[in-house]
Amino acid sequence: MTPAAFDKLYDVVGKLLVKKSLRQPIAAKCRLFLTLMYLAHGSSHFYLSRLFRMGVSTVRSITQEVTQIIWNKLCGIYLPEVDENSWKQYSNEFKIQWNLPNCCGAIDGKHITLECPPKSGSLYFNYKKQHSISLMAICDANYNFLAVDAGAYGGNSDGSVFAASEFGRRLLRDELNLPSPCALPRSEHIIPHYIVGDAAFPLKSNLMRPYPGRNLSLTKENFNRRLSRARRTIENAFGIMVARWRILKSPLIMHPMSAEHIVKSVVILHNFVKQHCGSQYAPRGFADIANEDGDVQEGEWRKLVEPMASVSAGIVQRGNNAARSAYDIRDLLAQYLLENKIP
């Protein structure tokens, strides 16, 4: 984060960080800087207490309070509800950058590892044999988060977390303000706008997932490859976030509710910093890029951090029977992608 970006962030949240006390309170800028250092470096509360000459409990209370303020003040600005015109813009970006028409975003869920909460049983125990909370998110073609849901039990599958989230329910009910169906470029075929996800998500007319199985036909194999190219955006968004905000690299030793506040503040700070100093935060080559042949070259962030754990497609919930129209739309899109190669 550049000094200019820090000052802009302080202008937004600074008034809420000012404390009044009979003794001289900790300065608002110091409280903000301490919290950003905690999130960016993943330093322990004990280390920061020695560095800033504060008590461990004071540092802990500052980080928890400031992260909540950051989320509450910035979410309406840097993570607003997306309207139809914005979805059209995101769709155009996916078409230009990832050669996937009518795609408005990519969705995925990740595990945020934490220390075993007391008396939680197996609620937070995931298939990686770790305790975690789930982070579900949608991103655009430029790795900005459009919607997030954090705090679900880590033992749940992506499909169940998605169905229980607010934007998941709205997407399944077709209440997400996605643009009206339109014709594919250079074609008379009209299909809805949609979000792309992996095999953990149900197939819907506005939610495309890859074809299952092996030894697929050329049409289906090509569709899965093209879908995977666009879906990489959400994996890169998570990867960039963890590489820059390293608090998420290690298990969070705190109550799940406190961990949720940390995660949500990191998500909103990702959007904030990327908008105000994106060339330094995520320079070209830091995320995956597509070369002239259409092949994807892995980004630099993969050398800094491992991809966050996701739910294995082999353990997702079954029984998500799609409507016949959803299969028809996927088949139509698959045939179109086969006939229209990446330029």
C-alpha positions in Angstrom: 0.0 0.0 0.0 1.4 3.4 -1.0 1.5 6.4 1.4 -1.2 8.0 -0.8 -3.5 5.0 -0.5 -2.9 4.9 3.2 -3.9 8.5 3.5 -7.0 7.9 1.4 -8.0 5.0 3.6 -7.4 7.1 6.7 -9.7 9.8 5.3 -12.5 7.3 5.1 -12.1 5.5 8.5 -10.0 7.9 10.5 -12.8 9.6 12.4 -14.1 6.3 13.7 -10.7 5.4 15.0 -10.3 8.4 17.3 -10.5 7.6 21.0 -11.3 9.9 23.9 -9.9 9.2 27.3 -8.6 10.9 30.4 -5.2 9.5 29.5 -3.6 10.1 26.2 -5.2 7.6 23.8 -3.4 5.7 21.0 -3.4 7.8 17.9 -5.9 6.9 15.2 -3.2 6.6 12.5 -1.1 4.3 14.8 -4.2 2.0 15.3 -4.8 1.8 11.5 -1.1 1.2 10.7 -0.8 -1.5 13.4 -3.8 -3.3 11.9 -2.6 -3.1 8.3 0.8 -4.4 9.4 -0.9 -7.3 11.2 -2.9 -8.2 8.1 -0.2 -7.7 5.6 2.6 -9.5 7.4 0.7 -12.0 9.5 2.7 -11.0 12.6 1.5 -12.3 16.0 -0.2 -10.1 18.5 2.8 -10.8 20.9 5.3 -9.6 18.3 3.3 -6.4 17.6 2.9 -5.8 21.3 6.6 -5.7 21.7 7.1 -3.7 18.5 4.6 -1.0 19.4 5.1 -1.2 23.2 1.5 -2.1 24.0 -0.1 -4.9 25.9 -1.1 -8.1 24.0 -4.7 -7.6 24.9 -4.6 -4.0 23.6 -3.2 -5.1 20.3 -5.8 -7.8 19.9 -8.7 -5.4 20.7 -7.3 -2.8 18.2 -7.0 -5.3 15.3 -10.5 -6.6 16.0 -12.1 -3.2 16.2 -10.3 -1.7 13.2 -11.0 -4.6 10.9 -14.8 -4.3 11.7 -14.6 -0.6 11.0 -12.8 -1.1 7.7 -15.4 -3.6 6.5 -18.4 -1.5 7.6 -17.1 1.7 6.0 -15.7 0.4 2.8 -18.1 -2.4 1.8 -20.7 0.0 0.4 -18.0 1.7 -1.7 -15.7 -1.0 -2.9 -18.1 -4.0 -2.7 -21.5 -2.4 -3.7 -24.5 -4.3 -5.0 -23.9 -4.9 -8.7 -26.6 -3.5 -11.1 -27.4 -4.6 -14.6 -25.2 -2.1 -16.3 -22.2 -3.2 -14.2 -22.9 -6.9 -15.0 -22.8 -5.9 -18.7 -19.4 -4.3 -18.3 -18.1 -7.4 -16.5 -19.4 -9.6 -19.3 -17.7 -7.5 -21.9 -14.4 -7.8 -19.9 -14.7 -11.6 -19.8 -15.3 -11.7 -23.5 -12.3 -9.5 -24.4 -9.8 -10.9 -21.9 -10.9 -14.5 -21.6 -12.8 -15.1 -24.8 -16.0 -16.3 -23.0 -19.1 -14.4 -24.1 -22.0 -13.7 -21.8 -19.9 -14.6 -18.7 -20.4 -12.1 -15.9 -18.1 -13.5 -13.2 -16.4 -16.5 -11.6 -17.3 -18.2 -8.3 -15.5 -20.4 -5.9 -15.1 -21.2 -2.3 -12.0 -21.5 -0.2 -11.1 -22.7 3.3 -9.7 -20.2 5.9 -7.8 -22.4 8.4 -8.2 -21.7 12.1 -7.5 -23.2 15.4 -10.1 -25.7 16.6 -12.9 -23.7 18.2 -13.9 -25.0 21.7 -16.9 -27.3 21.9 -17.4 -27.2 18.1 -17.3 -30.9 17.4 -16.8 -31.6 13.7 -18.6 -28.5 12.5 -15.5 -26.7 11.3 -13.5 -29.9 10.4 -13.0 -30.1 6.7 -11.8 -32.8 4.3 -8.2 -31.6 4.6 -8.4 -32.7 8.2 -8.2 -29.1 9.4 -10.6 -26.7 11.1 -11.7 -23.8 9.0 -14.4 -21.4 8.0 -15.5 -21.1 4.3 -15.1 -18.0 2.1 -17.3 -17.9 -0.9 -16.8 -15.2 -3.5 -17.5 -14.0 -7.0 -14.9 -12.0 -8.9 -14.7 -10.1 -12.3 -12.2 -10.6 -15.1 -9.7 -8.2 -13.4 -9.6 -10.2 -10.1 -11.8 -7.7 -8.1 -14.3 -9.3 -5.7 -18.0 -8.6 -6.5 -19.7 -10.5 -3.7 -18.5 -12.5 -0.7 -19.9 -14.7 2.0 -17.6 -15.7 4.9 -18.1 -17.6 8.1 -19.8 -20.8 7.1 -18.7 -24.1 8.8 -15.6 -25.5 7.1 -17.2 -29.0 7.1 -19.8 -27.9 4.5 -19.3 -28.4 0.8 -19.1 -25.5 -1.7 -22.5 -26.4 -3.0 -24.2 -26.2 0.4 -22.4 -23.0 1.4 -23.4 -21.4 -1.9 -27.0 -22.4 -1.5 -27.1 -20.9 2.0 -25.4 -17.6 1.0 -27.4 -14.5 0.2 -26.0 -14.1 -3.4 -26.3 -17.8 -3.9 -30.0 -17.8 -3.1 -30.5 -14.7 -5.3 -28.6 -16.4 -8.2 -30.6 -19.6 -8.0 -33.8 -17.5 -7.9 -32.6 -15.4 -10.8 -32.7 -12.2 -8.7 -29.1 -11.1 -9.2 -29.9 -8.4 -11.7 -28.0 -10.2 -14.5 -28.6 -8.8 -17.9 -31.3 -10.2 -20.2 -30.4 -13.1 -22.5 -28.7 -11.9 -25.7 -27.2 -13.4 -28.9 -23.7 -14.7 -28.9 -21.2 -12.7 -31.0 -21.5 -13.5 -34.7 -24.4 -15.8 -34.0 -28.2 -15.9 -33.8 -28.2 -18.2 -30.8 -29.5 -16.4 -27.7 -28.4 -17.6 -24.2 -28.6 -16.1 -20.7 -25.8 -14.3 -19.0 -24.1 -16.6 -16.4 -21.5 -17.1 -13.7 -18.9 -19.9 -14.1 -17.9 -22.3 -11.3 -16.3 -25.7 -10.9 -17.8 -29.1 -10.4 -18.9 -28.3 -6.8 -21.7 -26.0 -8.0 -25.0 -27.0 -9.6 -25.7 -26.5 -13.3 -28.2 -23.8 -13.9 -29.2 -21.6 -16.8 -27.2 -18.7 -15.2 -24.5 -20.9 -13.6 -22.2 -22.9 -15.9 -20.1 -25.8 -14.6 -17.8 -28.2 -16.6 -18.9 -31.4 -18.1 -18.2 -34.3 -15.7 -16.3 -37.5 -16.4 -13.3 -38.5 -18.6 -12.8 -39.4 -22.2 -15.1 -36.6 -23.2 -15.8 -35.6 -26.8 -13.9 -32.8 -28.5 -16.8 -30.4 -28.0 -17.1 -31.1 -24.3 -13.3 -31.1 -23.7 -12.9 -27.8 -25.4 -15.8 -26.3 -23.4 -14.2 -27.5 -20.1 -10.9 -25.9 -21.2 -12.4 -22.6 -22.1 -14.5 -22.6 -18.9 -11.4 -23.3 -16.9 -9.6 -20.3 -18.4 -12.3 -17.9 -17.2 -12.7 -19.7 -13.9 -9.0 -19.1 -13.2 -9.8 -15.5 -12.4 -11.3 -16.4 -9.0 -8.4 -18.6 -8.1 -6.0 -15.7 -9.0 -8.1 -13.3 -7.0 -7.7 -15.5 -3.9 -4.0 -16.1 -4.7 -3.2 -12.4 -5.0 -5.1 -11.6 -1.8 -3.2 -14.2 0.2 0.1 -13.2 -1.3 -0.4 -9.6 -0.2 -2.3 -10.1 3.0 -0.3 -12.9 4.7 -2.4 -13.2 7.8 -4.3 -15.8 5.8 -1.2 -18.0 5.2 -1.3 -19.4 8.7 -4.1 -20.7 10.8 -6.1 -18.0 12.6 -5.8 -18.5 16.3 -9.1 -16.8 17.4 -12.8 -17.3 17.7 -14.6 -18.0 14.3 -16.5 -14.8 14.6 -13.2 -12.8 15.0 -11.8 -14.8 12.0 -14.8 -13.8 9.9 -14.1 -10.1 10.7 -10.4 -10.5 9.6 -11.4 -12.3 6.4 -14.0 -9.7 5.4 -11.6 -6.8 6.0 -8.9 -8.4 3.9 -11.4 -8.9 1.0 -12.4 -5.3 1.0 -8.8 -4.1 1.4 -7.9 -6.2 -1.6 -10.5 -4.3 -3.7 -9.4 -0.9 -2.2 -5.7 -1.3 -2.7 -6.1 -2.8 -6.2 -8.1 0.2 -7.3 -5.8 2.9 -5.9 -2.4 1.3 -6.5 -3.0 -1.7 -8.6 0.2 -1.5 -10.6 2.2 -2.1 -7.5 -0.3 -4.4 -5.8 -0.8 -6.8 -8.7 1.6 -5.9 -11.6 1.4 -7.6 -14.9 2.7 -11.2 -14.6 1.8 -11.4 -10.9 -1.5 -13.2 -11.9 -2.0 -15.8 -14.6 -2.0 -14.4 -18.2 -3.0 -15.9 -21.5 -0.4 -15.9 -24.3 -1.0 -15.5 -28.0 -1.8 -19.2 -28.4 -4.5 -19.0 -25.8 -2.5 -21.0 -23.2 -2.4 -19.7 -19.7 0.9 -18.9 -18.0 1.0 -19.1 -14.3 1.5 -15.9 -12.3 4.2 -15.0 -9.8 1.9 -15.3 -6.9 2.1 -19.0 -7.1 5.8 -18.9 -6.2 5.0 -16.9 -3.0 2.0 -18.8 -1.7 0.2 -22.1 -2.2 -3.3 -21.9 -3.6 -5.9 -21.9 -0.9 -7.6 -25.2 -0.2 -10.9 -25.7 -2.0 -13.6 -28.4 -1.7 -12.8 -31.5 -3.7 -15.2 -32.2 -6.5 -15.3 -35.8 -5.4 -17.1 -35.0 -2.1 -19.6 -32.4 -3.3 -23.3 -33.0 -2.6 -25.1 -34.9 -5.2 -28.6 -34.7 -6.3 -28.4 -31.2 -7.9 -30.5 -32.2 -10.9 -30.5 -29.4 -13.5 -33.4 -28.4 -15.6 -33.3 -29.6 -19.2 -32.9 -26.0 -20.4 -29.7 -25.7 -18.5 -28.2 -28.7 -20.3 -29.4 -27.3 -23.6 -27.8 -24.0 -22.9 -24.5 -25.6 -22.0 -24.5 -27.8 -25.1 -25.3 -24.8 -27.3 -22.5 -22.8 -25.7 -20.1 -25.7 -26.0 -20.8 -26.0 -29.7 -20.4 -22.3 -30.2 -17.0 -22.3 -28.5 -15.8 -25.2 -30.6 -16.8 -23.4 -33.8 -15.3 -20.1 -32.6 -11.7 -20.7 -31.6 -9.7 -18.3 -29.5 -8.4 -15.6 -32.0 
